[in-house]
Amino acid sequence: MEPDSVSAPPPAFSRQRSRLGGAALDAVSLSEQGLSWGFDIARLATTVGFDVAAAALRATAGHAERVGGGLNPLASTLRNFEDVVGVAHVATRVGQDAVHSFSKASLTAARSSLEASGAREGELLRLALGEEASESLLTVIEMVRRFCAPMAGVPLPRLIAAARAWNAVQQAGAEVRLTLGPAPLSAELPEHAERWMRFAAASFGPAFLAGMADGISLAPAIRARAVAASGGGAGEQALASAQVTGSVKVLSFVEHSSEIFVPGYMVAVDYEVGCVVVALRGTSSARDALVDLVCEPTELELGGLRGFAHGGMLRAAQHLARPLAEAAHRGLEELTRSSAPGDDTVPPRASPPVARPRVVLCGHSLGAGVAALIAALWRDSGEMPCDVQCVAFACPQVLDASLSQALCNHTTSIVLGDDLVPRLSLSTVQDLREAFLRLNDPQAFHLPADLGTDALLALASQSSENRVRLAAAHTSLRAAGARVDAGRLFPAGRIIILPVAANTISLSSTARGPQDGGHADVDELRLSQDMASAHMPGRYIKALQEATGRNAASDPLL
């Protein structure tokens, strides 16, 4: 009789074994990191402790010699103890190194065995966060590892010095371009631009003081509380916080979402302007930040044109395109119904009904990027039976040059001064890294020494007449590889640059009025004192008011 054949384990058992192996592999990885940090700390503590002991013995021996008029038995004994402490220090370090090596070899052997059995890293994250969130986070971690690896050997003080040098050459380059280059062309903002920015701010919700539309102020909370007292819901409170006035009906308002790649949003019927507004919320949670950080370019085809898009924001747009389209269709039905004579089911309206209702998508920061991609997906699929426009404030770099240009007929990206977000992407951060590496060690990249950090900082500290030379250094460094060409993305559609106030330190033009921008205006991460604060929604609203001569107190549509 033939022996019984050994049957394969059931699939559920294999999956469970794989998960347990992956969890063990994660534990090994954590142990390896902890081992490295722990022994680094132990070595530092050992060195400090023995150095303090040796210094104390040395100082005491010296004092004994001064008091005794030279070498004496006490001083000699103390000197001998200092030698003993030195020997003990060396012996302790040798012991630490031996234990470290043994522990590291054991963990390496365990890792090799687990990897050979098919275990994969990240299983603990998958168990804790779920497959989609964990895979995204692991992608970000691996991306950060790859980014940081070339700078591992550069001391932090040298990186800081390189940043100062890069700021000097950037500023010089901007000044030379503004002085010697052609004057920027004026641009016309989209109609009701400030209103759309306030809708974008409202999408943050009253809990976030409606995107701080008033800057740092309690006024938004007071307005929201007044609306709540009169029975208004969260959407109406958010509109009041952001000072969106007039006849507006909120159809859908999602302030918080437990899902990954689903930022908050508001869908409303704006009877004042005669359109449906779809406002996407900017980054306001850890889940939103993960969407921002999953930034590796992903292939996308629009209208037969193939290109690349921001991976995380494209996934968010694909998640939301259908449910937001359904809400927008309901809004269009509301507008059509409101146009019928004798219809008293809608709020009173200041302006007459429009013959052709439209959909306006808007957003700030993350919300702007997702809004622009949803608009592109809708127009590509013919989802909307009407005109679709998008106004994107502080739009991140979401599409490559060709796809971005293809959206110019329906999407406008508005950028304030040196705002970092429209200039922040994997490519521009890599540019910055490459610039720092070349500044730190120009000879390693076959560059002259006068393009190094120390030489450029010395040049910047001298006469302002060196601006042209510093600007030339900026151009040379960019041409020498401090610009990564592959996978470059840009804000969507037409770009308008809003200048900052004349008294603000910025690398952008301080000429008054909106200016036509291009990809060159957002192709580099600018290091300036205003790069972070220029991103705030309140700053955008103030700049729009200055550009249009409007103010919230006098304009009935704000």
C-alpha positions as CSV (number, residue, x, y, z in Angstrom):
1,M,0.0,0.0,0.0
2,E,1.3,3.4,-1.0
3,P,2.1,5.8,1.9
4,D,-0.3,8.6,2.5
5,S,0.8,11.7,0.6
6,V,1.5,14.9,2.6
7,S,-1.2,17.5,1.8
8,A,-0.4,21.1,1.4
9,P,-1.4,23.4,4.2
10,P,-4.7,25.3,3.6
11,P,-4.5,28.8,2.2
12,A,-5.7,30.4,5.5
13,F,-2.9,28.7,7.4
14,S,-0.3,29.9,4.8
15,R,-1.6,33.5,5.1
16,Q,-1.5,33.4,8.9
17,R,2.0,32.0,8.8
18,S,3.0,34.7,6.4
19,R,1.5,37.4,8.6
20,L,3.3,36.0,11.7
21,G,6.6,35.9,9.8
22,G,6.1,39.4,8.7
23,A,5.3,40.6,12.2
24,A,8.5,38.8,13.4
25,L,10.5,40.5,10.6
26,D,9.1,43.9,11.7
27,A,10.1,43.1,15.3
28,V,13.7,42.3,14.0
29,S,13.8,45.6,12.1
30,L,12.7,47.5,15.2
31,S,15.3,45.6,17.3
32,E,18.0,46.5,14.8
33,Q,17.1,50.2,15.0
34,G,16.8,50.1,18.7
35,L,20.2,48.3,18.9
36,S,21.8,50.9,16.9
37,W,20.3,53.8,18.8
38,G,20.9,52.1,22.2
39,F,24.5,51.4,21.6
40,D,25.1,54.9,20.2
41,I,23.6,56.3,23.4
42,A,25.6,53.8,25.6
43,R,28.9,54.8,23.9
44,L,28.1,58.5,24.3
45,A,27.3,58.0,28.0
46,T,30.4,55.9,28.5
47,T,32.6,58.5,26.8
48,V,31.1,61.3,28.8
49,G,31.3,59.5,32.1
50,F,34.9,58.4,31.8
51,D,35.9,61.8,30.4
52,V,34.3,63.5,33.4
53,A,36.0,61.1,35.8
54,A,39.4,61.6,34.1
55,A,39.0,65.4,34.0
56,A,38.1,65.4,37.7
57,L,41.2,63.3,38.6
58,R,43.4,65.5,36.4
59,A,42.1,68.7,37.9
60,T,42.6,67.3,41.5
61,A,46.1,66.1,40.7
62,G,47.0,69.5,39.3
63,H,45.7,71.2,42.4
64,A,47.7,68.9,44.6
65,E,50.8,69.6,42.6
66,R,50.3,73.4,42.9
67,V,49.7,73.2,46.7
68,G,52.6,70.8,47.3
69,G,55.0,72.7,45.1
70,G,55.4,70.0,42.5
71,L,54.8,66.2,42.0
72,N,54.0,64.6,45.4
73,P,52.6,61.2,46.5
74,L,49.0,62.3,46.3
75,A,49.3,63.9,42.9
76,S,51.2,60.8,41.7
77,T,48.5,58.5,43.0
78,L,45.8,60.6,41.3
79,R,47.7,60.5,38.0
80,N,47.9,56.7,38.2
81,F,44.2,56.5,38.8
82,E,43.7,58.7,35.7
83,D,45.6,56.1,33.7
84,V,43.5,53.3,35.2
85,V,40.3,55.2,34.2
86,G,41.7,55.4,30.7
87,V,42.3,51.7,30.5
88,A,38.9,51.0,31.9
89,H,37.3,53.3,29.3
90,V,39.1,51.4,26.5
91,A,38.1,48.0,28.0
92,T,34.4,49.1,28.3
93,R,34.3,50.3,24.7
94,V,35.8,47.0,23.5
95,G,33.2,45.1,25.5
96,Q,30.4,47.3,24.1
97,D,31.6,46.8,20.6
98,A,31.9,43.0,21.0
99,V,28.3,42.8,22.4
100,H,27.1,45.1,19.7
101,S,28.7,43.0,16.9
102,F,27.3,39.8,18.4
103,S,23.8,41.2,18.8
104,K,23.9,42.7,15.3
105,A,25.0,39.4,13.8
106,S,22.2,37.5,15.6
107,L,19.6,39.9,14.3
108,T,21.0,39.8,10.8
109,A,20.8,36.0,10.8
110,A,17.2,36.1,12.1
111,R,16.3,38.6,9.3
112,S,17.9,36.4,6.6
113,S,16.0,33.4,7.9
114,L,12.6,35.2,7.9
115,E,13.2,36.7,4.5
116,A,14.1,33.3,3.1
117,S,10.8,32.0,4.4
118,G,8.9,34.6,2.5
119,A,8.1,37.1,5.3
120,R,7.5,40.7,4.2
121,E,8.1,43.8,6.2
122,G,5.2,46.1,7.3
123,E,2.9,43.3,8.6
124,L,2.5,45.1,12.0
125,L,1.4,48.2,10.2
126,R,-1.0,46.2,8.1
127,L,-2.5,44.7,11.1
128,A,-2.8,48.1,12.9
129,L,-3.9,50.3,10.0
130,G,-5.3,48.2,7.2
131,E,-3.8,47.3,3.8
132,E,-4.3,50.6,2.0
133,A,-3.1,52.9,4.7
134,S,-0.1,50.7,5.6
135,E,1.0,50.3,2.0
136,S,0.8,54.1,1.6
137,L,2.8,54.7,4.8
138,L,5.4,52.1,3.8
139,T,5.8,53.8,0.4
140,V,6.4,57.1,2.2
141,I,8.9,55.5,4.6
142,E,10.8,53.9,1.7
143,M,10.7,57.2,-0.3
144,V,12.2,59.1,2.7
145,R,14.9,56.5,3.1
146,R,16.0,56.9,-0.5
147,F,15.9,60.6,-0.2
148,C,18.0,60.8,2.9
149,A,20.6,58.2,2.0
150,P,22.8,60.5,-0.1
151,M,23.0,63.0,2.8
152,A,23.8,60.5,5.5
153,G,27.4,61.5,5.7
154,V,26.9,65.3,5.8
155,P,26.9,66.8,9.3
156,L,23.8,68.8,10.2
157,P,25.8,72.1,10.6
158,R,27.1,71.8,7.1
159,L,23.5,71.2,5.7
160,I,22.4,74.3,7.5
161,A,25.3,76.3,6.1
162,A,24.4,75.0,2.6
163,A,20.8,76.1,3.1
164,R,22.0,79.6,3.9
165,A,24.3,79.7,0.8
166,W,21.4,78.4,-1.4
167,N,19.1,81.1,0.0
168,A,21.7,83.7,-0.9
169,V,22.1,82.6,-4.5
170,Q,18.3,82.1,-4.9
171,Q,17.7,85.6,-3.6
172,A,20.3,87.1,-5.9
173,G,18.9,85.2,-8.9
174,A,15.4,86.5,-8.2
175,E,16.7,90.1,-7.8
176,V,18.6,90.0,-11.0
177,R,15.6,88.5,-12.9
178,L,13.3,91.2,-11.6
179,T,15.8,93.9,-12.4
180,L,17.1,92.8,-15.8
181,G,14.3,90.5,-17.0
182,P,11.1,91.5,-18.8
183,A,8.3,93.0,-16.7
184,P,5.6,90.5,-15.7
185,L,2.3,90.6,-17.6
186,S,-0.8,91.5,-15.7
187,A,-3.5,88.8,-15.4
188,E,-7.2,88.9,-14.8
189,L,-8.5,86.8,-11.9
190,P,-11.4,84.5,-12.3
191,E,-14.7,86.1,-11.5
192,H,-15.7,85.9,-7.8
193,A,-12.2,84.5,-7.0
194,E,-12.5,85.7,-3.4
195,R,-15.9,84.1,-2.9
196,W,-14.4,80.7,-4.1
197,M,-11.5,81.1,-1.7
198,R,-14.0,81.6,1.1
199,F,-15.9,78.5,0.1
200,A,-12.6,76.7,0.2
201,A,-12.0,78.0,3.7
202,A,-15.5,77.0,4.7
203,S,-14.7,73.4,3.8
204,F,-12.4,73.2,6.8
205,G,-15.5,73.5,9.0
206,P,-16.2,75.7,12.1
207,A,-14.0,73.5,14.3
208,F,-11.0,74.8,12.3
209,L,-12.4,78.3,12.4
210,A,-13.2,77.9,8.7
211,G,-9.6,77.7,7.5
212,M,-8.7,80.8,9.5
213,A,-10.2,83.0,6.8
214,D,-9.8,86.0,9.2
215,G,-6.3,85.0,10.2
216,I,-5.8,84.5,14.0
217,S,-9.2,85.7,15.3
218,L,-12.1,84.6,17.3
219,A,-14.6,86.3,15.0
220,P,-15.2,83.1,12.9
221,A,-16.1,81.2,16.1
222,I,-18.5,84.0,17.2
223,R,-20.2,84.0,13.8
224,A,-20.5,80.2,13.8
225,R,-22.0,80.2,17.3
226,A,-24.6,82.8,16.3
227,V,-25.7,80.6,13.4
228,A,-25.8,77.5,15.6
229,A,-28.0,79.4,18.1
230,S,-30.5,80.0,15.3
231,G,-30.6,76.4,14.3
232,G,-28.0,76.3,11.6
233,G,-26.1,73.1,10.9
234,A,-22.4,72.5,10.7
235,G,-22.3,73.5,7.0
236,E,-24.1,76.8,7.6
237,Q,-21.8,77.5,10.6
238,A,-18.8,76.9,8.4
239,L,-20.1,79.3,5.7
240,A,-20.7,81.9,8.4
241,S,-17.2,81.4,9.8
242,A,-15.6,82.0,6.4
243,Q,-18.0,84.9,5.7
244,V,-19.7,83.3,2.7
245,T,-22.8,85.5,2.5
246,G,-25.9,85.5,0.4
247,S,-28.4,82.8,-0.6
248,V,-26.5,79.5,-0.3
249,K,-27.9,76.0,0.4
250,V,-25.6,73.3,1.7
251,L,-26.4,69.9,0.1
252,S,-23.5,67.9,1.6
253,F,-20.8,68.7,4.1
254,V,-18.3,66.1,5.3
255,E,-16.0,67.7,7.8
256,H,-14.3,64.5,9.0
257,S,-13.8,61.1,7.2
258,S,-12.5,57.9,8.7
259,E,-11.3,56.7,5.3
260,I,-7.9,57.2,3.8
261,F,-7.7,59.3,0.6
262,V,-11.0,60.9,1.3
263,P,-10.5,64.6,2.4
264,G,-13.4,66.6,3.7
265,Y,-15.7,68.5,1.3
266,M,-18.7,70.7,0.9
267,V,-21.3,70.8,-1.9
268,A,-23.6,73.8,-2.0
269,V,-26.0,75.6,-4.3
270,D,-24.9,79.2,-4.6
271,Y,-28.1,81.0,-5.7
272,E,-26.3,84.3,-5.7
273,V,-24.0,83.4,-8.6
274,G,-26.2,80.6,-10.1
275,C,-23.9,77.6,-9.8
276,V,-23.1,74.5,-7.8
277,V,-20.0,74.9,-5.7
278,V,-17.9,71.8,-4.8
279,A,-15.2,72.9,-2.2
280,L,-12.5,70.4,-1.2
281,R,-10.8,70.7,2.2
282,G,-7.0,71.2,2.6
283,T,-4.8,69.2,4.9
284,S,-6.2,69.1,8.4
285,S,-5.5,65.6,9.7
286,A,-2.9,62.8,9.7
287,R,-4.8,61.0,7.0
288,D,-4.7,64.1,4.8
289,A,-1.0,64.4,5.4
290,L,-0.6,60.8,4.2
291,V,-2.3,61.8,0.9
292,D,0.1,64.7,0.5
293,L,3.1,62.4,1.2
294,V,2.2,59.7,-1.3
295,C,3.6,61.9,-3.9
296,E,5.4,59.7,-6.4
297,P,4.1,60.3,-9.9
298,T,1.4,57.9,-11.2
299,E,0.5,57.5,-14.9
300,L,-2.7,59.2,-16.0
301,E,-4.4,59.6,-19.4
302,L,-6.7,62.5,-20.1
303,G,-8.3,63.1,-23.5
304,G,-5.9,60.7,-25.1
305,L,-2.9,62.5,-23.6
306,R,-0.7,60.4,-21.4
307,G,1.3,61.8,-18.5
308,F,1.8,61.7,-14.8
309,A,-0.1,62.9,-11.7
310,H,0.5,63.2,-8.0
311,G,-0.2,59.6,-6.8
312,G,-1.9,60.3,-3.5
313,M,-4.1,63.2,-4.8
314,L,-5.1,61.2,-7.9
315,R,-6.3,58.4,-5.6
316,A,-8.3,60.9,-3.6
317,A,-9.8,62.4,-6.7
318,Q,-10.8,58.9,-8.0
319,H,-12.4,58.0,-4.6
320,L,-14.5,61.2,-4.6
321,A,-15.3,61.8,-8.3
322,R,-18.5,59.7,-8.3
323,P,-20.1,60.7,-5.0
324,L,-19.3,64.4,-5.6
325,A,-20.7,64.1,-9.2
326,E,-24.0,62.7,-7.7
327,A,-24.2,65.6,-5.2
328,A,-23.4,68.1,-8.0
329,H,-26.2,66.7,-10.1
330,R,-28.6,67.2,-7.2
331,G,-27.4,70.8,-7.0
332,L,-28.0,71.4,-10.7
333,E,-31.5,70.0,-10.3
334,E,-32.1,72.5,-7.4
335,L,-30.9,75.4,-9.6
336,T,-33.2,74.3,-12.5
337,R,-36.1,73.9,-10.1
338,S,-35.4,77.3,-8.6
339,S,-35.8,78.9,-12.0
340,A,-39.4,77.8,-12.4
341,P,-42.0,80.5,-11.8
342,G,-43.7,80.5,-8.4
343,D,-41.1,78.2,-6.8
344,D,-40.9,79.2,-3.2
345,T,-38.9,76.2,-1.9
346,V,-35.5,77.8,-2.2
347,P,-34.0,80.8,-0.4
348,P,-34.6,84.3,-1.8
349,R,-31.9,85.2,-4.3
350,A,-30.2,88.6,-5.0
351,S,-29.5,87.8,-8.6
352,P,-31.9,86.5,-11.3
353,P,-31.8,82.8,-12.3
354,V,-29.1,82.0,-14.9
355,A,-30.0,80.2,-18.1
356,R,-27.0,77.9,-18.0
357,P,-26.0,76.7,-14.5
358,R,-22.4,75.6,-14.0
359,V,-20.3,73.7,-11.5
360,V,-17.3,75.4,-9.8
361,L,-14.8,73.3,-8.0
362,C,-12.4,75.1,-5.6
363,G,-10.0,74.2,-2.8
364,H,-7.0,75.3,-0.9
365,S,-3.7,73.3,-0.8
366,L,-4.6,69.6,-0.8
367,G,-8.1,70.5,-1.6
368,A,-7.0,72.5,-4.6
369,G,-5.0,69.6,-6.0
370,V,-7.9,67.1,-5.6
371,A,-10.4,69.6,-6.9
372,A,-8.3,70.2,-10.1
373,L,-8.0,66.4,-10.7
374,I,-11.7,65.9,-10.1
375,A,-12.5,68.6,-12.6
376,A,-10.1,67.0,-15.1
377,L,-11.7,63.5,-14.6
378,W,-15.2,64.9,-15.0
379,R,-14.4,66.8,-18.2
380,D,-12.6,63.8,-19.6
381,S,-15.5,61.4,-18.9
382,G,-18.3,63.9,-19.8
383,E,-19.7,63.4,-16.2
384,M,-21.3,66.9,-16.0
385,P,-24.0,68.1,-18.4
386,C,-22.8,71.7,-18.0
387,D,-19.7,73.9,-17.9
388,V,-17.2,72.8,-15.2
389,Q,-14.6,75.3,-13.9
390,C,-12.0,74.9,-11.2
391,V,-10.2,77.6,-9.2
392,A,-7.3,76.1,-7.2
393,F,-5.7,78.2,-4.5
394,A,-2.1,77.2,-3.4
395,C,-2.5,74.2,-5.7
396,P,0.2,71.6,-5.1
397,Q,2.2,70.1,-8.0
398,V,-0.3,67.6,-9.3
399,L,0.3,67.1,-13.0
400,D,3.2,67.0,-15.4
401,A,3.8,69.9,-17.8
402,S,1.7,68.6,-20.7
403,L,-1.3,67.6,-18.7
404,S,-1.2,70.7,-16.6
405,Q,-1.2,72.8,-19.8
406,A,-4.1,70.9,-21.2
407,L,-6.3,72.1,-18.3
408,C,-5.7,75.8,-18.9
409,N,-9.2,76.2,-20.5
410,H,-11.0,75.3,-17.3
411,T,-8.7,75.4,-14.3
412,T,-6.8,78.3,-12.8
413,S,-4.2,77.9,-10.1
414,I,-3.6,81.0,-7.9
415,V,-0.2,81.2,-6.1
416,L,0.6,83.8,-3.5
417,G,4.2,85.1,-3.5
418,D,6.7,82.5,-2.3
419,D,4.1,80.0,-1.0
420,L,6.0,76.7,-0.6
421,V,3.1,74.3,-1.4
422,P,2.7,75.0,-5.1
423,R,6.5,74.6,-5.4
424,L,6.8,71.5,-3.1
425,S,7.1,68.1,-4.7
426,L,9.3,65.0,-4.8
427,S,11.3,66.6,-7.6
428,T,11.8,70.0,-6.1
429,V,12.8,68.5,-2.7
430,Q,15.3,66.3,-4.6
431,D,16.5,69.5,-6.4
432,L,17.1,71.0,-3.0
433,R,19.0,67.9,-1.8
434,E,21.2,67.9,-4.9
435,A,22.0,71.6,-4.5
436,F,23.0,71.1,-0.8
437,L,25.3,68.2,-1.8
438,R,27.0,70.2,-4.5
439,L,27.4,73.2,-2.2
440,N,28.9,71.0,0.5
441,D,31.4,69.4,-1.7
442,P,31.6,70.9,-5.2
443,Q,34.8,69.0,-6.1
444,A,33.0,65.7,-5.7
445,F,30.7,66.8,-8.6
446,H,33.6,68.3,-10.6
447,L,32.6,71.8,-9.8
448,P,34.9,74.7,-9.0
449,A,35.5,75.5,-5.3
450,D,34.0,78.9,-5.7
451,L,30.6,77.2,-6.0
452,G,31.0,75.8,-2.5
453,T,29.1,76.8,0.7
454,D,32.0,78.7,2.3
455,A,33.0,80.6,-0.8
456,L,29.4,81.7,-1.6
457,L,28.6,82.7,2.0
458,A,31.8,84.8,2.0
459,L,30.7,86.4,-1.3
460,A,27.2,87.1,0.0
461,S,28.6,88.8,3.1
462,Q,30.5,91.3,1.0
463,S,29.3,94.1,-1.3
464,S,25.8,94.0,-2.9
465,E,27.7,94.4,-6.2
466,N,28.2,90.6,-6.0
467,R,24.6,89.9,-6.7
468,V,25.3,89.2,-10.4
469,R,28.0,86.7,-9.4
470,L,25.7,85.0,-6.9
471,A,22.9,84.8,-9.5
472,A,25.4,83.2,-11.9
473,A,26.3,80.7,-9.2
474,H,22.6,79.8,-8.9
475,T,22.3,79.2,-12.6
476,S,25.5,77.2,-12.7
477,L,24.5,74.9,-9.8
478,R,21.1,74.3,-11.4
479,A,22.7,73.5,-14.7
480,A,25.2,71.2,-13.0
481,G,22.6,68.7,-11.8
482,A,20.8,70.5,-9.0
483,R,17.6,69.9,-10.9
484,V,16.0,66.5,-11.4
485,D,14.2,66.4,-14.7
486,A,12.3,63.0,-14.4
487,G,8.8,63.1,-13.0
488,R,8.4,66.8,-12.6
489,L,4.9,68.0,-11.7
490,F,3.3,71.4,-11.7
491,P,0.1,73.1,-10.4
492,A,-2.9,72.5,-12.7
493,G,-4.0,74.7,-15.5
494,R,-3.3,78.4,-15.9
495,I,-1.1,79.9,-13.2
496,I,-1.7,83.4,-11.7
497,I,0.9,84.8,-9.3
498,L,-0.5,87.1,-6.6
499,P,2.2,89.5,-5.4
500,V,2.8,89.9,-1.7
501,A,2.7,93.2,0.2
502,A,5.7,95.5,-0.6
503,N,7.0,95.3,3.0
504,T,7.1,91.4,3.0
505,I,10.4,89.7,2.5
506,S,9.9,87.6,-0.6
507,L,11.7,86.3,-3.7
508,S,8.7,87.1,-5.8
509,S,7.9,90.3,-7.5
510,T,6.2,93.0,-5.3
511,A,4.5,94.7,-8.3
512,R,0.9,95.3,-7.7
513,G,-1.8,93.3,-9.3
514,P,-2.1,89.6,-10.4
515,Q,0.5,88.4,-12.9
516,D,0.5,85.8,-15.5
517,G,2.7,82.9,-14.3
518,G,4.2,79.9,-15.8
519,H,5.9,76.6,-14.9
520,A,9.2,78.4,-14.4
521,D,7.6,80.4,-11.5
522,V,6.9,77.2,-9.5
523,D,9.7,75.0,-10.7
524,E,11.9,75.6,-7.6
525,L,11.3,75.4,-3.8
526,R,12.2,79.0,-2.7
527,L,13.8,79.4,0.7
528,S,12.4,82.7,2.1
529,Q,11.0,84.0,5.4
530,D,7.5,84.2,3.8
531,M,7.4,80.7,2.3
532,A,5.2,79.1,5.0
533,S,3.1,82.1,6.1
534,A,2.2,82.9,2.5
535,H,0.3,79.6,2.4
536,M,-2.3,80.5,5.0
537,P,-5.9,80.9,3.7
538,G,-6.3,84.3,5.4
539,R,-3.3,85.6,3.5
540,Y,-4.8,84.5,0.2
541,I,-8.1,86.3,1.0
542,K,-6.3,89.5,2.0
543,A,-4.2,89.4,-1.2
544,L,-7.4,88.8,-3.3
545,Q,-9.0,91.8,-1.7
546,E,-6.0,94.0,-2.4
547,A,-5.9,92.8,-6.0
548,T,-9.6,93.5,-6.7
549,G,-10.2,96.4,-4.4
550,R,-13.0,94.5,-2.6
551,N,-13.6,94.1,1.1
552,A,-16.0,91.8,3.1
553,A,-17.9,94.7,4.7
554,S,-19.0,96.3,1.4
555,D,-19.3,93.4,-1.0
556,P,-22.7,91.6,-0.9
557,L,-21.2,88.4,-2.4
558,L,-18.7,87.9,0.4
